[in-house]
Amino acid sequence: MADETMTRKTGLTRRSTLLTLGAAAGAGIASSVAPGFVRYSQAQTSQPVKLGLQLHRTGIGASYGRWYERVAKAAAKIINDEGGINGRPLEIIVEDDGTDAKRGAEVVEKFAAQHKVDAIFGTLFSHVVIGSAPRAGELKMPYVVVSEGFHVASGKLNRYCFQPCITDVRSQVTAMAPWISQNLGKKATMIFPDYAFGHDHRDYFSAALKAQGGEVLELIAIPPTETSFTRYLPRIPSDTEVLYHVMVGPSVLTFVTELGQFYGSQRPQIFGFIDSLEAVDLATPQLSYLDGTYFWEGMPRYAQKDQSQWDKIYRAAVGIDENGASAADPKDISTYSHMFGVWESLFVIKQAMEKAGYRGPQDTPAFIEAMESLETFAEGRDHPQGDKRFNGKNHQCYGHQYISKVTDGKLGVVHKTSIEDGAYEVTADYTKMSL
């Protein structure tokens, strides 16, 4: 019982953490914030806007969850320092879903019934999104994910689910397939995790490469909880020109290490999604063979020569150095290609709630319609990854992709796609669903 009891002094439980930045904190730094600061209206009595952060604190997504939480805290601080949402403080309530689909649905239920949040955000792993979203729809709970799967854009979820600040796999691979086929090769072998996210890569990269006159020679699906990969690697055909890999989970370092041991000095061109190395230090000795290989990045981990002022502000706020590691611990590597979506999603939620004049759950329909009315996000402090377009029908954003090359243990951008490069025919229309 003690574990589940809210302590009066802190409001914390062992399973739930409140990243609350209240009215007093905002008012206390009023003199140090930029012009335009607005004090909380009726700060002593205003109820906070409560957002539930569905976090992969444990399980195979834990490395992402750790950084998603840090980013959420940093963005919430800025929002509260500048007056909150509609003059009300923002309170973030965290629940761990264990990167588990069944538990994810239970977390959604808990957010709605126990915490009574206004919206939920932050889910990453596709199987958890797919397992949680139906319950969010049944509860009429806004559900803003920071994933990459095609699940939202496909129309298979419901009107309450949005992916406004990170592009989907279909758009990513559509944008990059031309560059891969022209620069690395047309005969590819794919290694991917055997669940929804990996299946999106399998289906849409295969189609995109075929459209470029290429072909996928072999599809190698690996369970996301696998801990050794040597038995899969002999399946790579000898005439493979480009090996396409995307791996997730706590064994990603093992995967890329064993891949290097398998090939030695003789290897095809290698193109990977940085998912295979998120939270992994590229300077790790056994990864030296990756020099000269290429990766997709959602946002460049290493500060580039043309680094924007917005990237500088974002890194400073979250506490990240120019190498994409924690400023407090250079061995603590961030999940930089994904976590920006948490930051940007919070600012979009704020934007839509203010457009809707959101006061409480009675205004949820207006909030949903406000989200659907958004069209573009300009690059800036609130959107440091870059400008984006949002489609209100399929609830999906479209932005830029980065292709980076490993040189001397660091990633340098060699190609940035346009938003148009990732375009595909949109067939879903959530606006036709009732609220």
N, C-alpha and C positions, 0 to 999 in steps of 0.2 A: 504493500500500500504506500509506503514512504516514497517509492520511486515515482509514483503517479501523482503525488500530492503537490500542488503548487505552493511554493513557500511564499509567505506574505511579503518577505523583505525583497526578494529578487524577482519573483514571477517566473523562475526557471524550474524545469524538471530535467532529469538526466536524459530524457528522450526529446526534449523540445527546448530550443534556445531562442530567446527573443533578442533580436538585434535592434533594439528600440532606441531611436534617436529622437527624443521628445521635444516638446515646445520649449522647455527651459534651455535645452542645449542650443537650439536654434537662436533663441533670443540672446543667449549669452555671448554669441560671437558676431552679433549684428554689426559691430564696428569694423570687423575685419573682412567682411565679404564684399563682393563686387556691388556696384550701384544697382539698384533694382531690387534689393532685398526687401521682402515683404514679411512683416511679423505675422505670426499665427493669429488669425482672428479668434477672439474669445479663447485664448490659449489655455486658460485654466479649466474650461468646461468642454472644449471641443473634443469629440471622440476621434481617435486616430483612424486613418485609412489602414486597414489591416490586409497585408498580402502574405500568402503562404508560399514559402520557398520549398518546393518539393525537391529534396536534396539527395544525391547519391553519396551519402556520407560513408557508407560501407558497401561492400560488394565490389564487383569488377569495375564500377565507375567511380570508386572512391577518390582517385587522383583528380578527376574532374570536379567532383563535389567539393573538395577542399578549396579549390580555386574559385568555383562558382560562388561559394559562400563569401569569400574575401571580396570578390567583385561586387556582389550584392550589397555588402556592408558599405563599401566605398561610395557606390552610387547613391545609396540611401542617405548617407551623410550629406552629400551635396544637395540632394533634394530637400532635406530637412533644414539645412543651413540657409536655403533660399526660400523658406516659407512653407514647405510641405506640398501637399496636393489640395487645391481649392482651400488653402488656408488651414488645412488640418495636417498634423504630423503624420508621417509615414512610419508604420510599425511592421517589421518583417518577422514572421514566425516560421521557424525552421522545423521540418520533420524529415527524418531519414526514411527513405523507402527501400534501402538495402540493394538498390539497383535490381529490384525484383518486381515483376509485373503484378502479381497478386497483391503484394504489399503496397504497391503504388496505388491501387484502387482503394485500399484501406486508408491510406494517407489522405487521399482526396476526401473520403467520407469524414475523417477526423477533422480536417480543415473546416469543412462545412458545418458539421454538427457540434463540435466541441469549441473550436477556435472562432467560428463564425467569421471567416475572412471574407474580404470583398472580391478577391481574385487569387488565383494560384499561378505561379510561374516557375520556370527553371528546369523542367524535366529534360534530360538529354537522351538517354539510351532508348532506341526505337521501341524495343519490346515493352518497356515501362510506359512509354507514351501510349502505345496501342492498348495496353492493359488498363490504363488509368482514364483515358479520354472518355470512354462511354459513360463512366460514372459521373464525370464532370458534366456531361451533357444532360444526364438524368436529373442532376441536382441544379441545373441551370447556373453552373458556376463557371465564370470566365477562366479559361485555361490557356496560358501563354507559354509555349514551349521554346526551349533553346536547344533544339535537336538538329538533325540534318536530313532525316529520312523523308521520303516522298509522301508519308502518311497524311500530313495535313493537306498538301497541295493536291493530292489525288482525289480528295472529296470523300474519303472513306470514314472520316470522323464526324464531327457535328459542328453546328454553328457557333458553339462556345469555344472552339479550339482555334488558336492562332499561332503562326510562326512568323512574326513580323521583322525579326532582326538577324536572321542567319539563313543563308540560302539552302535549298534542298539539294540532295545528291544529283537528281536528274539535271538540274540547272548547272551544277558544278561540272559534271562530266561532259555535258553538251558543250560547255564553253571551252573545255581543255582538250577534247579529243582531236580537233584539227591540229593543234600545236604538237601533240604527242605523235600523231601519225606522220607529220611533216618533218619532225626533228629526231625522233627516237626509233620509229619503226612501225610497221603495219601488222606484224604477226605478234600477237600478245598472249601471254598466259596470265590469268588472274588468280590471286590468292586473297580470300576475303572471309570474314566471319559468317558463320552459318546461322544468321537470323535476319530480321527485316532490313536492318541497315546494310548488311552485306549483300542481301538479295537486290536491293536497289542499285548498288554498284554493279553487280552481275548483269542485271537486266538493261540498265540504261547506258553503261559504258559499252557493252557489247553492241547495242544498237547504234550508239554514236560513232564507234570505230568503224562499223560496217558502212555507215553513211559516208565515211572518208575513204572507202575502198579497202579497208583493213579487215582483219578477222581475229577472233579470239580462238586460239588453238586448244586451250584447256582451262576448265573452271575448277579451281581447288577450294572447296568450302571447308572451313575449319571451325569446330565448336569454340565459342568465345571463351570458354573456361579451360581450354587446352593449355598444358604447361610445357610440352615439348613438340617440336615440329619436324624433326628429322625424317619421320616416316612419310611425310607429305611431299617433301621437296623432290624426291626422285620422279615424281609425276610430271615435272616440268619438261615439256618437249625440248629436244636438243636444237630445234630450229626456231626457238623463241627469239624474237628480236628485242622485245621489251617485256620485262616482268613488271606487272602492275600489282602492287600489294597495298592492302589496307587491313590493319589488325588493331584490336582493342584489348583492354584489360591489363591485369598486373603482369602478364608474361610478355609484353611487347619487346622488352630488351632481349629476352631469350630468343624471340622470333628473329629479330634482325641479326643477332649474334650467330645463330645457327645458319641463317641464310648466307652470311659471309663465309662461314666454315665450309658450307656445301660447295660454294663456287670457287673459293680461293681467288687466284688472280685472273681466272678466265670467267667472264660473266657477260650476259647480255646487257643492254641498256636497262636501267631500273628506274621506274617511276612509282613513287609511293605517296599515299596520303599521310600527312604528318600525324594522323591518329596512331600510326605505328610507332611513333616516337614522342607523343605528347608526354610531358612530365619526365622525359629522359634526356640526360645531358649528352649532347652530340660529341663532346670531348672525351667520352668514355673510350678507353683504348681499343676495345674490341670492335668499335664502330668505325675505325679508320678506313675500312674498305668502302664505306659509303661516299668517300670523296669522289666527286664526279657524277653522282647520282642526283635524281631530281625528286622534289616533293611538291604536292599541293599544300598551300597554306591558306587558311581563311583570313588571317592577319599575320604579317611577318613577325616571327618571334624575335629576331635580331633587329635592332634599330638600324634602318637603312640610311644611306648617305642623304637621301631626299626625305628623311623623316619629317612628317607633318607636325605642326605645333599641337595638334589634337592628340596625336599618339604620345607626345611628351607629357601632356596634361594627364592623360589616362594612365600612363605608366606611373607617374608620380603619385596619383591618387590611390592606386591599388598597392603601390609599393613594389615595383618591378624595375630591375635594372636594364641596361641596354642589351643584355644577352638573353632577356626573357626569364630571368630567375628572380627569386625574392631578393629585394634590396637588403634584407636582413640575413639572408643565407644563400650564397651563390650556388649551393648544391640543391636547393629547392626550386626545381624547374617548373614553370607555369604551363598551363594548357592554353597557350596564347591564341591558338587558331580557332578556339570555340568560345572561350569565356567572355569575349567582348559582347556576345549576344545577350548575356545577362545584364550587363551595363545598359546597352541600348534598349532592351525590352522594358526596363524600369522607366526610362524616360518616355517611351512610347505609351506605356500605361498611364503615366502622368498626363501626357498630352491628350489622350483620348478621354480620360476622366474629366479633365478641365474643359474640353470641348463639349462634353455631355452635361456639364454642371453636376457631376456625380455627388450625391449626398449620402447614399446608402443603397442597400440591395434593391430597393424599389426602382432605382435608376439603372439597374443592370441592362435592361433592353436598350436604353439610350446609350450606354457605354459600348455595347456590342455594335450598334449602328455607327457610333463615332469611330470605332476602330475600323470598320469596313469603309468608312468615307476617306480614310487617309490614302494618299497617293504617292508622295515622295518624302524621303528623308534626306536632308542635305548633310554633307560631310561637315563635322564640327565637333564641339566638345561632347554633345549628346550622342553623336554617331562617329566615333573616331576611326572605325574601320573603313569608312567611305560612304559615298552617297548610295542610295537605294531607291528602288521603286517598289511599291506595295500594291498587290492586286486584291481588292476588297472582295472579289468573288471567291477565290480559292484560299484567301487568308494567308498568302505566302509572299515573302519579299524576294527581290532579285537584286543582286549586287555584283561586285567585282571578285574575281578569283586571282590568286597569286601562284605562279610556278617559280620555285626557288631551286637553286643548285647548291649542293654541298661543296664548299671549297675551304680547305684547311680547317675543317671542323666547324664551320659556320654556314648558315643559310643566307644566300644572297638572291634577291628577286631578279629573275631574268625575263619574266613576262607577266603582264597584268592584263586580264581579259576585260572586255567592255561588258556592260550590262546586257547589251544586245546579243553578245556571244552566247549567253546562257538562256536565251529565250526558247520556249517551246509552246505548242498549242495548249491553252488552258481550257479544260472541259468542265471542271467542277464549278459549282455555283452554290455556295452555302447560303447566300442571301435569299434563296427560294425556300429555305427551311423556316419553319415558324420559330418564334422566340418563346 
